[in-house]
Amino acid sequence: MNSQSIHAMNQESFPECRSRFLGQGVVLLLWFANIYDMGGGFGIKYASFALAMLYLFLHFKPFPMDSQTSHLFMFLFLLWPVLSLLHSVIAGAELSLAISQMTAFPAAIVFFLVIQSVRPRYALSVFLYTMLSLAVIVIALYLLMWFTSPFADMFMRIFSSEAHGYIGYRPFGNIFMPNVYLKATLFLVPVYVYFLFMAKPIHALIALLALVVAFSKAGFALCLLFTLYFLFLHRGDRRYKAAVIVLFIAVTPLVLGFEQFTEELLRSLTGEAETAQVRIGYLDSLLAMFGEDPASLLIGQGPGAVFYARNLGAFVSNIELDHLNAIRKFGLPWFMAFTAFVLAVSYRLFRSQPAEERALGLALLSLFIAAGTNPVLLSPAFLMFMAMATDFYWRRDETAR
């Protein structure tokens, strides 16, 4: 602990120290619950938000933004989602489903208010290292499943619910391979990007390997894209760039050794993979719906509303193309404002002087892109990450950190 931190602690009163300490515990619980219980299968996620609201009731901090920005923030993340909820319910959407699909917004506001009691670096560190622990578990579990360990069977039973993702064996050609894909897997993309640009190659490598063994094709492709940007367009230490190149050369045989993974990746990029075909089918169905009902493009159908997916021959309420899904739910004008908000925060962080802020800006951008490939863009975890990045930008005074 440096002298500035000690001096800051000495300046705080006992109630302030207690509030900060409890706030750190709540932030830790919120990130742990929304990473390891992202689908809510264990109930920890819901309990964490209940505890967070109790904490806010006892230790409320004022909204830190200026009035103009706070009004925009509340319009995007509270007023418009509530109006969309009313619109969808009046139109006949199932109330419980509609509520479940918009609770991420108030959850993000709760998280944003909670982190006012802690230093921005703390909230970021908790996210990064909780995700890194998840990456280690994914890699370890994959290896255990190769050797049919009883520990692997135990984890498969614990995480058997679809709410947690998928842990099992998938057919690839004539063989079955372990597949460990937890709900929060895509959040390893911003972890990789952050550590890559913060010159922590081992941390970045762990996140990348977890994405590979999870068979996250979109995640790996994005990591590769940001790595190419880092090597050829980003100004940085040439020796570190050389080390990254060596690291990738060393990892390449491992990735190519997953013949099924590389084949699936290439087939996805060319649109031939089954998952790619499903997404193309969703796209065609959405475009047809917008053509038949232009009003839904402007104001959205609202959370909980369903539409007919021609490729499946059934009505669905969520699809993997989450950018388009957000437009379908809340309308194109809202999505454009939402995207502008995310990109503005990302750009301003990237243009900052501190290296960690620049890395966080790129991490937010990578997560925004990645979240569009799976239904996690409007999840509590994504909006919490965005709220954390926003808070990081708004509290740039070193004395507050």
N, C-alpha and C positions, 0 to 999 in steps of 0.2 A: 504494500500500500504506500503510495507516494505522499509527500508532505502536504500537497494540495488537498488530497482526499481526507487526510487526518484533520487538516485545518477546517475543511468543510463540515466534517462530522462534529468538531468542537463547536462550530457556530450553530448547529441545530439544537433545538430544545429536545427534551425527552419525548414529548408527544410526536414531534416530527421524525425522530429516529425510529420510534415504534411504528409510525405509519409507513415509513420507507421499508422497514424490515418486513412488516406484514404484506406490503405491496409486492416485494420481491417474491415472497412465498406464493402469492396469488398469481403473479405472472408466470412463475415456474409451473404451477399447477395447470394454468390455462394452456400453455404451450404443450406440456406433456399430454394433457387430455386430448387436445385437438390434433396431435400427431399420432399418438398410439391408439386413440379411440375416435378417429376422424368420422367414422360412420355412426358412432353412438351406440355400438353394440354392447358395450360394457356399462353404459350409463355414466361413466366418469366425466364425459364431455359436458353433459347437462348439469351434473353436480358442480363442476368447476365454475360454470357461469352463475349458478345460484349463489355460490360462495363469493364470486366477484361482485355481484350486486349487493350482497350484504356488506362487503368491504367498502363499496362506494357509499352506501348509506351511512357508514360510520366515519369514513375518511374521504369525503367528497372533495375533489379538486375542481376549480373553475375551468371552463373550456378555454384552452390557451390561444386560439386563433383570433385574428381580428374579426370584427362583425361581418364584413363582406364575405370573407372566406368561410367562416363558420356557417353562414346562411347557405352558401353553395354546398358545403359539406352535408348539412342537415337535409337540404332538398334532395340531394342525390341518394343519400343513404337512409333516409327516414320517411320524408313526406311522399316522394314519388313511389317508393315501394309499398307504402300503406295504401295510397290511392289505387295502385295496380292490384293490390290484394282485394280491395272492395270491388273493383271492376270485375275481376275474375270470379269472385264468389257470387255476385249478382248475375253473372252470365251462366252460372251453374256449375262452377268448379267445386270439387270436394274441399270442404273447409279445412280439414286436418292436413291434407296434402298441400293446399295453398299456404297455410301457415308455416309448414315445415320447409317450404322452398323460399321463404323470405326472412326467416329468423337470422340468417347470416348477417343481415344489416344491423339490427339492434345489437347483436353479439359483437360486431366490430366496434360499434360506438362504446359499448361497455369496456372492451379491451383498451380502446383509445383513452378513455378516462382513467382506467386503472394505471396505465403506464406513465401517467403524469406524476405518480408518486415515486418513480424509480428513474435511474439514469438511462438514456436511450441505449447506451452500449450494453447495459445489463440485459434488456429485453432482446436485443439482437443476439447476444452471446448465448442466451438460453435457447433461442430458436436454433441457432447453428449447431450447437453441441447436442441438443436433443435429437435433431435430424441426423447428426453424425452417429449417434448411438444406434438409431434405427438402421442406418446403413451397415454398421457392423453386425447387427442382428440378422439382417437380410443375407449378408454374405455367409455368416456362420451357419445359418439355417439351411442355406442352399448346399453347403458342403456336408452338413449332417444328413440331409436327404439323399445325397449321393451314396452315402455309406449306410443308409437305412438305420440310422441311430434311433433308439427309443425316445431320445429327447426331441427328435424331429416329429415323431408321432404325437408327443405331448403338445407341441406347439400347433400342430395341425388340428388337434381337437380344440385347443383354446381359441384359435382364430378361425374356426370352421364356418362362422356366420359370414354371409356375403357383405355384411356391414363393415367387415375388416379388410376386405379385398379378396385375394385368392392365394391359398397355399396348397399346393398339390402337385400332380404330375400331368404334363400336357404332351399330347402326341405331336412329334415332329418327324414326319416321314414314317419310318418303320420303328422308331424308338420313342420311349417316353422319357422326358427330361423334367427335373425339378423346376417348379415355377413358384417363385415367392414374390408376389406383387401385392403389397399392402396399399391401403387407400392413399397414404401420404407419399407414395413413391415419387411422384412428379416433383415434389418439393425438394428433392435432391438436386434438381437442376439449378435453382438459385444458390444452393449451398456450394455446388461445384464452381459456379461462376464467381461467387464471392471469394472463395479460397484461392482460385486461380489468379485473380487480380490482386489478391493480398499476399502473393508470393508464399503460399503454404501448399506446396505441391502434394505432400502426403495426404493432407486432409482432402484435397480435391480428388486425388486418386481413389480414396475410399468411397467417396460419393459416386464417382464414375463407375467403379466396379460394381457397386450395388445396383446401379441402373442397368448395367449389362446383364447381371445374373437375374434381374427382375424382368428381363426381356422388354424393357421400355424403349421401344424403337424411337418414338418421338423425343423422349428425354435424351437418348444418346445422340441423336441427330442434332439437337439444339446445342448440346455440350460441344460437339465437334464444330458447329458453326461459330460459337463464341470463342473457341480455341483458335480457329483460323483468324478471327478478328484480332485476337490478342497478339498473335504471332506476326501478322502482316500490317496491321493498321494502328495498333495501340503503341504509344511511346512507353518504353520500359527498359529495364536492365537487360542488355543483350545476353549476359551470362545466364540470367534466369530464363530467358526465352530459349536459349540453347538447352538448358536443363529440361524444359518442358518438351522440347522436340525429342530429346533422348528418352524421356519418360514415355512419350507416345509411341516411339519406335519399340520400346520394351513391351508396352501393353498390346501393341498391334497383333503379335502372334497369338496372344490370349484371346483377343476378340475374334480374330479369324478362325481360331480353333473352335469357336462356337459356330460351326458351319450353318446350323439351323437359324441362329440369330442373324448372321449376315445375309442369308437368303431372304428371311422375313423382312429385314430392313430394306433391301433392294426392291422387293416386291411391293412394300408399302410406299416407297418413294415413287414407284412407277404406277401405283394405283391398282396393282394386281392382287394384293393380299386381301383376304376375306374381310379383315377389319376396315381396310381402305374402301372396299366395295360397299360396306354397310354405311360408311360416312358419306360416300357419294350418293347413295340412295336417300339418306336423310337430306342432303343438300337439294336434290331434285324435288323432294316432297315439300321442303320449306319454300323453295322458289315458286312452286305451283300454288301453295297456300297464300303466299303474299300476292300473287297475281290475281287470285280469286277474291281476296279480301285485303285491299290496299290499306284499310284502316288499321289492321293488325300490325302493319309495318311501322305505322306512325306512333300508335299508343300501346302496342303490344297486347297480347292476350291476357297477361297477368300470370302470377305464380299459381301453379296448380292446374292451369288449363292444359288440355291435351290437343294434339293434332294428329291427323292420319298420316302415318308413314307408309307410303306405297310399297317400299321395298320389303317391309315386314308384313304388310296387310293387316295392320293393327294400329290402335291409337296409343300414343306414347306421351309422356309428360317431360321426359329428359332425354337428351341425346349427347353424344360425345363431342359434337361441334359446339362448344359452349359459348363462343363468341356469337354465333348465330342464334343459339338458344337464348342468350340474354336479350338479343334483339326481339326475338319472338315473344318473350315474356314481358319486357318493359318498353319496347319500341326503339326505333332507330335514333331519334333525337336524344333519348336518355343514354343510350349506349355510346353515342358520339361524345356526350358530355363526360360520361364515366371514363371513356378511353382518354379523352383530353386531360382529365384530372390525373390519371395514372401516368401518362407520358410526361406531363409537366413536372410531377414530383420526380420521376426517373431522370429527366433531363437536368433539372436543377441540382439534384444530388451528383450526377455525373460531372457537372461543370464546377463542382466544389473543389477546394484545395485539398482537404484531408483525403488520404487514399481510401479509407474505409467508407467514406460517403460516396466516392466514385464507384467503388466496388458494389455498394448497396444499390446504387442507381441502376447499374447493369443487371444486378441480381433481380431487381423488381421487373425490369423489362423482360428478362428471360422467363420469369415466372408467368408474366402476363401472356406471353406467347405460348408457353407450355400448357397453361390452364385452358387454352382454347381447344386442345386436342382431347380433353377428357372433361367430364362434368364436374370440375372443381373451381371454375372461375368465380362462381357466386357462393362458394363455401365459406364457412367461418374462418378457416385457416388462411385462405387467400386474402380475404378482406382484413384479417388481423395483420397479415404481413404488410399489406398496403398501408394500414393505419400506423403501423410501426415505422415504416419508411417515411410517411408523412410527418409523424412526430419527430423523427430524426432530423428532418429538414427544418421544421419550425423551431426546434430548440437547439440552435447552432451555437449559442453562447457557451464558451468553454466552462464557465463557472457553473452552468446548469448540468454539466456532465461529470 
